Amino acid sequence: MRAWRHSLQFRAVTITMVLSALAIMLSSGYMTISIGSDLYQSRAAQAQSDTRRALDTAQRTLDSSTAESRVDFQALMTTARTDLAQASGSPLVAAFRVPDQPFSATAPQDFVAPGLQGEVISAELRRTVQKNPDGLWWQSTALAASGEHTDPGLIVGGQVRLPDGAAYEVYIGYNLASTEETLGFVQRSLLVGGLVLLLLVGGVAWVVVRLVADPVKVAAQTSAKLAAGDLEVRIPVRGQDELATLGRSFNRMADSMQGQIQKLAALSSVQQRFVSDVSHELRTPLTTIRLAGDVLYDQREDFSPTTGRTVELLHTQTQRFELLLADLLEISRYDAGSIQLEMEPVSLPGLVRDCADGMQQLADQSGTRLIVLAPGGYGPVDMDPRRIRRIVNNLLGNAIEHGEGRPVVMTIDSTASTVALTVRDYGLGMNETDAARAFDRFWRADPSRRRTIGGTGLGLAIALEDAQLHGGTLAVWSRPGAGSNFRLLLPRHQGDTETLGASPLPLEPVDAGAEGPDETDFEGTTA
């Protein structure tokens, strides 16, 4: 089964041999039946011809006789029996006086050769011969051989008349064992020839398919190396046939891809350098603006109301600009693939509780109760705590901002290979279209909604990148009026991403239809 799934050559040769075997079986079966039928019909025709000749010879012997006594007629019948055996070439001869004839004291006795005794001559054949004295009639039968073995045979019957007018049934048996041996030899020859032909077809198919499969295998290996990043690899091309044309086309495609990738790499390098230079150049004036803004912000009470409000807006937007610049730099690092994780074993429930403590002041301002449920997940998890903390803070901040003052429930659980965190709020929620775009950069479900924590619109996009960098996933369930549920899945150990399967926590919460939790169920669980 493994060879069938993975080897085109094996599959093609197997199918060829199966179909060839089927064709050989059908043709051999047809030939066997046809040859057997022809042999049987030919032997039956020969047997009838020999019987007719034997009966004519015996009849002439009987017609030329002048026998008058019983002894003479008995000797005459013995002579006729000998003539029948010699003319037909078969010692299996039997003769019976036709029933319902007038009694004759000179009528010779019936005789039956040992091989025709019993029920070898059927009653139906005898009745037919008795009713039709001028024709020859035959049947197939089984003739006794050595021991309990039987040979196939034919019985041909007709009538002869003695000089006194008495009619006798005469039957001659013909053994077809030699014909059966001939048919057996033909069958064995067809079988051996079919097997040899099948092996030859398999060998030819193997060679032919290999001529095609080897270049395909080389092309598959080359494409795999290209996909792995080896842009210099090419398919060796020999000849001018279709496979050589395919190889040259593949190589031209690889050259084109290499050129485009090199151009994109150069463009990406220029872009990264531009972002780095811009960020570096922006930091100095931004730091100056922030310091000047802080001085003005500290003295805002001395300004007029209009100027004081302007200073507050300057201070707020400067802080937001700093956050936006930091997020843009982080996104650019992800796009450039230059992120490095600093892994260490961390307990996820402890990290989530620390994040909840840090967000408690914001939660108190909106009247939101933070609830942490941790039935599992206490074992150490390989993670970059700074990035996972950033994910949790982002999810928790969004839940507080959109939770409409209702409780926010954080649940941690785990399996042997996977740790899960869900952040559930009971706010306005989102429809399916908005939920599908929740991780898009700079996208907001409600642009008119006031920001309470100064987000940049890149938080969920960065959180998704952080989760995927750990080999995990970040997904969202949301319904209008039922709130949202974000689920973070992480492998316990790096390198176990293939075992990141069944989640210990469902994405769609069990209270999906509820407007809010029954807080009596969470007594003593507040972070």
C-alpha positions in Angstrom: 0.0 0.0 0.0 2.9 2.4 0.7 4.4 1.7 -2.7 1.0 2.1 -4.3 0.6 5.6 -2.7 4.1 6.9 -3.2 5.4 5.2 -6.4 4.0 6.2 -9.8 6.2 3.5 -11.4 4.9 0.8 -9.1 1.3 1.9 -9.6 1.7 2.1 -13.4 3.4 -1.4 -13.7 0.8 -2.9 -11.4 -2.1 -1.6 -13.3 -0.5 -2.7 -16.6 0.2 -6.2 -15.3 -3.4 -6.5 -13.9 -5.0 -5.4 -17.1 -2.6 -7.6 -19.1 -3.4 -10.6 -16.9 -7.1 -10.0 -17.4 -6.6 -9.8 -21.2 -4.5 -12.9 -21.2 -7.0 -14.8 -19.1 -9.9 -13.8 -21.4 -8.0 -14.6 -24.6 -6.6 -17.9 -23.1 -10.1 -18.9 -21.9 -11.6 -18.2 -25.3 -8.8 -20.1 -27.0 -9.2 -23.0 -24.7 -12.9 -23.2 -25.2 -12.6 -22.8 -28.9 -9.8 -25.4 -29.3 -11.6 -27.8 -27.0 -14.8 -27.5 -28.9 -13.0 -27.9 -32.3 -11.2 -31.0 -31.0 -14.4 -32.5 -29.7 -16.4 -31.8 -32.8 -13.5 -33.1 -35.0 -13.2 -36.3 -32.9 -17.0 -36.8 -33.0 -17.1 -36.5 -36.8 -14.2 -38.9 -37.1 -15.9 -41.4 -34.8 -19.1 -41.3 -36.9 -17.1 -41.8 -40.0 -15.2 -44.8 -38.5 -18.5 -46.2 -37.3 -20.2 -45.9 -40.7 -17.2 -47.6 -42.3 -17.2 -50.4 -39.7 -21.0 -50.9 -40.0 -20.7 -51.1 -43.8 -17.9 -53.6 -43.5 -19.8 -55.7 -41.1 -23.0 -55.5 -43.2 -21.2 -56.7 -46.3 -19.8 -59.6 -44.2 -23.3 -60.5 -43.1 -24.8 -60.1 -46.5 -22.3 -62.5 -48.1 -22.9 -65.3 -45.6 -24.8 -68.5 -46.3 -25.3 -69.4 -42.6 -28.4 -71.5 -41.8 -27.9 -73.0 -38.3 -27.6 -71.3 -34.9 -23.9 -72.3 -34.7 -23.3 -70.7 -38.2 -25.1 -67.5 -37.2 -23.1 -67.3 -34.0 -19.8 -67.7 -35.8 -21.0 -65.1 -38.4 -21.7 -62.6 -35.6 -18.3 -63.2 -34.1 -16.7 -62.5 -37.5 -18.8 -59.3 -37.8 -17.7 -58.3 -34.3 -14.1 -58.7 -35.3 -14.7 -56.7 -38.5 -16.3 -53.9 -36.5 -13.4 -53.7 -34.1 -10.8 -53.7 -36.9 -12.6 -51.2 -39.2 -13.4 -48.8 -36.3 -10.1 -49.1 -34.5 -11.9 -49.6 -31.2 -12.3 -52.8 -29.2 -15.3 -51.3 -27.4 -18.1 -53.0 -29.4 -21.6 -54.1 -28.3 -24.5 -55.6 -30.2 -28.1 -56.2 -29.0 -31.0 -57.8 -30.8 -33.7 -55.1 -31.5 -36.7 -55.8 -29.3 -40.2 -56.7 -30.5 -39.0 -59.0 -33.4 -40.4 -62.5 -34.1 -38.7 -65.3 -32.2 -35.8 -67.0 -34.0 -34.1 -70.1 -32.8 -31.0 -69.3 -34.9 -30.5 -65.7 -33.5 -27.0 -65.2 -32.1 -26.5 -63.9 -28.6 -25.9 -60.3 -27.7 -22.4 -59.3 -26.8 -21.0 -56.3 -24.9 -17.3 -55.4 -24.5 -16.2 -55.0 -20.9 -15.7 -51.2 -21.3 -19.4 -50.7 -22.3 -21.1 -52.7 -19.6 -23.4 -51.1 -17.1 -25.1 -47.8 -17.9 -22.4 -46.6 -20.3 -24.9 -46.9 -23.2 -27.9 -44.8 -22.1 -31.4 -46.0 -22.6 -32.2 -42.8 -24.5 -29.5 -43.6 -27.1 -30.8 -47.2 -27.5 -34.4 -46.0 -28.1 -33.2 -43.5 -30.7 -31.2 -46.2 -32.5 -34.1 -48.7 -32.3 -36.5 -46.1 -33.9 -34.1 -44.9 -36.6 -32.4 -48.0 -38.2 -30.9 -46.1 -41.2 -28.9 -43.4 -39.3 -26.0 -43.0 -36.9 -26.5 -41.6 -33.4 -24.0 -40.7 -30.8 -23.6 -39.5 -27.2 -20.8 -38.4 -24.9 -20.1 -40.6 -21.9 -17.6 -41.6 -19.3 -15.6 -44.8 -20.0 -14.2 -46.8 -17.2 -10.4 -46.7 -16.9 -7.9 -48.1 -14.3 -9.3 -48.2 -10.8 -12.0 -45.6 -10.2 -10.7 -43.3 -12.9 -12.8 -42.6 -15.9 -11.9 -41.3 -19.4 -14.1 -39.1 -21.6 -15.6 -41.1 -24.5 -18.1 -41.2 -27.3 -20.7 -44.0 -28.1 -21.9 -44.2 -31.7 -24.7 -46.5 -32.6 -26.5 -47.9 -35.7 -28.2 -51.1 -36.9 -27.1 -54.1 -39.1 -29.3 -57.0 -40.4 -28.5 -60.7 -40.5 -29.2 -62.8 -43.6 -32.4 -64.0 -42.0 -33.6 -60.4 -41.7 -33.1 -60.0 -37.9 -32.0 -56.4 -36.8 -29.3 -55.8 -34.3 -28.2 -52.6 -32.5 -24.5 -52.0 -32.8 -22.6 -49.6 -30.6 -18.9 -48.7 -30.8 -17.2 -46.7 -28.0 -14.3 -44.4 -28.6 -11.9 -43.3 -25.8 -11.1 -39.6 -25.9 -8.3 -39.7 -23.4 -5.7 -38.8 -26.0 -7.9 -35.8 -27.1 -8.1 -34.7 -23.5 -4.4 -35.0 -23.1 -4.0 -32.8 -26.2 -6.3 -30.3 -24.8 -4.5 -30.4 -21.5 -1.2 -29.8 -23.3 -2.7 -26.8 -25.1 -4.0 -25.4 -21.8 -0.6 -25.8 -20.1 1.1 -24.2 -23.0 -1.3 -21.3 -22.9 -0.8 -21.0 -19.1 3.0 -21.0 -19.4 3.0 -18.8 -22.4 0.6 -16.4 -20.6 2.8 -16.2 -17.5 5.9 -15.6 -19.6 4.1 -13.0 -21.7 2.8 -11.3 -18.4 6.4 -11.2 -17.1 7.6 -9.7 -20.4 4.8 -7.1 -20.4 5.6 -6.2 -16.7 9.3 -5.9 -17.6 8.6 -3.8 -20.6 6.2 -1.6 -18.6 8.8 -1.2 -15.9 11.4 0.0 -18.3 9.0 2.3 -20.2 7.5 3.8 -17.1 10.9 4.2 -15.6 12.0 6.2 -18.6 9.1 8.6 -17.8 9.0 8.3 -14.0 12.7 9.0 -13.4 12.6 12.5 -15.0 9.3 13.2 -13.2 11.0 12.1 -9.9 13.9 14.4 -10.6 11.5 17.3 -11.4 9.6 16.6 -8.1 12.9 16.6 -6.1 14.1 19.7 -7.8 10.8 21.5 -7.1 11.0 20.5 -3.5 14.5 21.9 -3.2 13.2 25.1 -4.8 10.4 25.3 -2.4 12.9 24.8 0.5 14.8 27.9 -0.7 17.6 26.4 -2.9 17.1 28.7 -5.8 20.2 27.5 -7.7 19.0 24.0 -8.3 18.0 23.0 -11.8 16.8 19.9 -13.7 19.5 18.2 -15.9 18.3 18.2 -19.5 19.3 15.7 -22.1 17.9 15.2 -25.6 15.1 16.9 -27.5 12.0 14.9 -26.5 9.0 16.1 -24.6 10.6 15.5 -21.2 13.6 17.5 -22.2 11.3 20.3 -23.3 9.6 20.1 -19.9 12.9 20.3 -18.1 14.0 23.3 -20.1 10.7 25.0 -19.4 11.0 24.2 -15.7 14.5 25.7 -15.6 13.4 28.8 -17.3 10.6 29.1 -14.8 13.1 28.6 -12.0 15.4 31.3 -13.5 12.5 33.7 -13.7 11.4 32.9 -10.1 14.9 33.4 -8.8 15.2 36.7 -10.6 11.8 37.9 -9.2 12.7 36.7 -5.7 16.0 38.5 -5.8 14.3 41.6 -6.9 11.7 41.3 -4.1 14.5 40.5 -1.6 16.3 43.7 -2.7 13.1 45.7 -2.5 12.4 44.2 0.9 15.9 45.1 2.1 15.4 48.6 0.8 12.0 48.8 2.6 13.4 47.5 5.8 16.3 49.9 5.7 13.9 52.8 4.9 11.7 51.9 7.8 14.7 51.6 10.1 16.1 54.9 8.9 12.7 56.6 9.2 12.1 55.2 12.7 15.6 56.2 13.7 15.1 59.7 12.3 11.6 60.0 13.8 12.7 59.0 17.3 14.8 62.1 17.9 12.2 64.7 16.9 9.5 62.6 18.6 11.5 62.5 21.8 11.9 66.2 21.7 8.2 66.8 21.0 7.3 64.4 23.8 9.6 66.2 26.3 8.3 69.6 25.3 4.8 68.3 25.5 5.4 66.8 29.0 6.6 70.3 30.1 3.5 71.9 28.7 1.3 69.2 30.1 2.7 69.7 33.6 1.9 73.4 33.3 -1.6 73.1 31.7 -3.3 74.5 34.8 -1.6 77.8 34.1 -3.0 78.1 30.6 -6.4 79.2 29.4 -9.0 76.5 29.0 -8.6 76.4 25.3 -4.8 76.2 25.4 -4.9 73.6 28.3 -7.2 71.4 26.2 -4.9 71.7 23.3 -1.9 70.7 25.5 -3.9 67.6 26.7 -4.6 66.6 23.1 -1.0 67.1 22.2 0.1 64.9 25.1 -2.4 62.2 24.2 -1.6 62.1 20.5 2.1 62.1 21.2 1.8 59.0 23.4 -0.4 57.4 20.7 2.2 58.3 18.0 4.9 56.6 20.1 2.8 53.4 20.4 2.0 53.5 16.7 5.6 53.9 15.8 6.6 51.0 18.0 3.8 48.8 16.5 4.8 49.7 13.0 8.4 48.7 13.7 7.2 45.4 15.2 5.1 44.7 12.1 8.0 45.5 9.9 10.2 43.1 11.8 7.5 40.3 11.2 7.3 41.2 7.5 11.1 41.0 7.3 11.2 37.7 9.1 13.7 39.0 11.6 11.9 38.1 14.8 13.8 36.0 17.4 12.0 34.3 20.3 13.5 34.3 23.8 12.0 31.0 25.1 11.7 30.0 28.7 9.3 27.8 30.7 6.4 29.8 32.1 3.1 29.0 33.9 0.3 30.5 31.8 -2.2 30.9 34.7 0.4 33.0 36.6 1.1 35.1 33.6 -2.6 35.7 32.9 -3.2 36.7 36.6 -0.3 39.2 36.4 -1.9 40.7 33.3 -5.3 40.9 35.0 -3.7 42.7 37.9 -2.0 45.2 35.6 -5.4 45.9 33.8 -7.4 46.1 37.0 -7.3 49.9 37.2 -8.7 50.2 33.6 -11.3 47.6 34.5 -12.4 49.5 37.6 -12.8 52.7 35.5 -15.3 50.9 33.3 -16.9 48.9 36.1 -15.8 45.6 34.6 -15.1 42.6 36.8 -12.2 40.4 35.8 -12.6 36.7 36.4 -9.8 34.1 36.0 -10.7 30.4 35.8 -7.8 27.9 35.6 -8.9 24.3 35.8 -5.6 23.3 34.1 -2.5 24.6 32.3 -0.3 25.0 35.4 2.6 23.0 33.9 5.4 25.0 32.4 5.0 26.1 28.8 7.8 27.0 26.4 7.1 30.6 25.4 8.5 34.1 25.0 6.8 35.6 28.0 7.0 39.2 26.7 5.1 38.4 23.5 2.5 36.1 25.2 2.0 38.9 27.8 1.4 41.3 24.9 -1.2 39.0 23.5 -3.0 38.6 26.8 -2.9 42.4 27.5 -4.3 43.1 24.0 -7.1 40.6 24.3 -8.0 41.7 27.8 -7.9 45.4 26.9 -10.2 44.8 23.9 -12.6 42.8 26.1 -12.7 45.6 28.7 -13.2 48.3 26.0 -16.0 46.4 24.2 -17.5 44.6 27.2 -20.1 47.3 28.1 -19.1 47.1 31.8 -20.0 43.4 32.0 -17.6 40.8 33.5 -14.7 39.4 31.4 -13.9 35.8 32.0 -10.4 34.4 31.3 -10.2 30.5 31.2 -7.0 28.4 31.1 -7.0 24.7 30.5 -4.7 22.2 28.9 -4.1 18.7 27.4 -0.9 16.7 27.3 0.4 18.7 24.3 -1.7 21.9 24.2 -2.5 24.8 26.4 -5.5 27.0 25.7 -6.6 30.5 26.9 -10.0 32.0 26.2 -11.0 35.6 26.9 -14.8 36.0 27.0 -16.7 39.3 27.1 -20.4 39.9 27.0 -20.5 43.1 25.0 -22.0 44.1 21.7 -20.2 41.4 19.7 -19.6 41.3 16.0 -21.3 39.7 13.0 -19.5 37.0 11.0 -18.1 39.5 8.4 -16.6 41.7 11.0 -15.2 38.7 13.0 -13.5 37.5 9.9 -11.6 40.8 9.6 -10.8 41.2 13.3 -7.1 40.4 12.7 -6.7 42.8 9.8 -4.3 45.7 10.2 -5.8 49.1 11.1 -9.4 47.6 10.9 -12.0 48.5 13.4 -15.5 47.0 13.7 -17.0 50.4 14.7 -14.8 53.3 13.5 -17.0 55.8 15.3 -16.5 54.1 18.7 -14.3 56.0 21.1 -11.0 54.4 22.1 -10.4 54.2 25.8 -7.0 52.7 25.9 -5.3 54.4 22.9 -5.0 51.5 20.6 -3.2 51.7 17.2 -5.3 49.2 15.2 -2.4 46.8 15.0 -2.8 45.0 18.3 -4.7 41.9 17.1 -2.6 41.7 13.9 0.6 41.6 16.1 -1.1 39.2 18.5 -1.8 36.8 15.7 1.8 37.0 14.5 3.0 36.3 18.0 0.8 33.3 18.4 1.8 31.8 15.0 5.5 32.5 15.8 5.0 30.2 18.8 3.4 27.5 16.6 0.0 28.3 18.0 -3.2 29.8 16.8 -5.5 32.7 17.7 -9.1 32.6 16.7 -12.3 34.5 17.5 -16.0 33.7 18.0 -18.5 36.5 18.1 -22.2 37.1 17.8 -24.1 40.4 17.8 -25.5 40.9 21.3 -23.8 37.8 22.7 -20.2 39.2 23.0 -17.0 37.7 21.8 -14.6 34.9 22.7 -11.0 34.9 21.7 -9.0 31.6 22.0 -5.2 31.3 22.1 -3.7 27.8 21.6 -0.1 27.1 22.3 2.0 23.9 22.2 3.6 22.9 25.5 7.0 22.5 23.9 8.4 24.0 20.8 8.7 21.5 18.0 5.3 20.0 19.0 3.3 22.0 16.5 2.2 18.9 14.7 0.4 17.6 17.9 -1.5 20.9 18.2 -4.8 19.2 17.7 -7.9 19.0 19.9 -8.4 22.1 22.0 -9.2 21.7 25.7 -11.5 24.7 25.4 -14.2 25.2 22.7 -14.1 28.3 20.5 -17.8 28.7 20.7 -18.5 29.2 24.5 -21.1 27.0 26.2 -23.0 30.2 27.3 -23.1 31.5 23.7 -26.7 32.5 24.1 -26.4 34.2 27.5 -26.4 37.9 28.0 -23.9 37.6 30.8 -22.6 35.2 33.4 -24.1 34.2 36.7 -21.6 35.9 38.9 -22.5 33.6 41.8 -20.7 30.8 40.0 -17.4 32.8 40.2 -17.2 33.6 43.9 -13.6 33.7 45.0 -12.3 33.6 41.4 -11.8 37.3 40.8 -8.3 38.2 39.8 
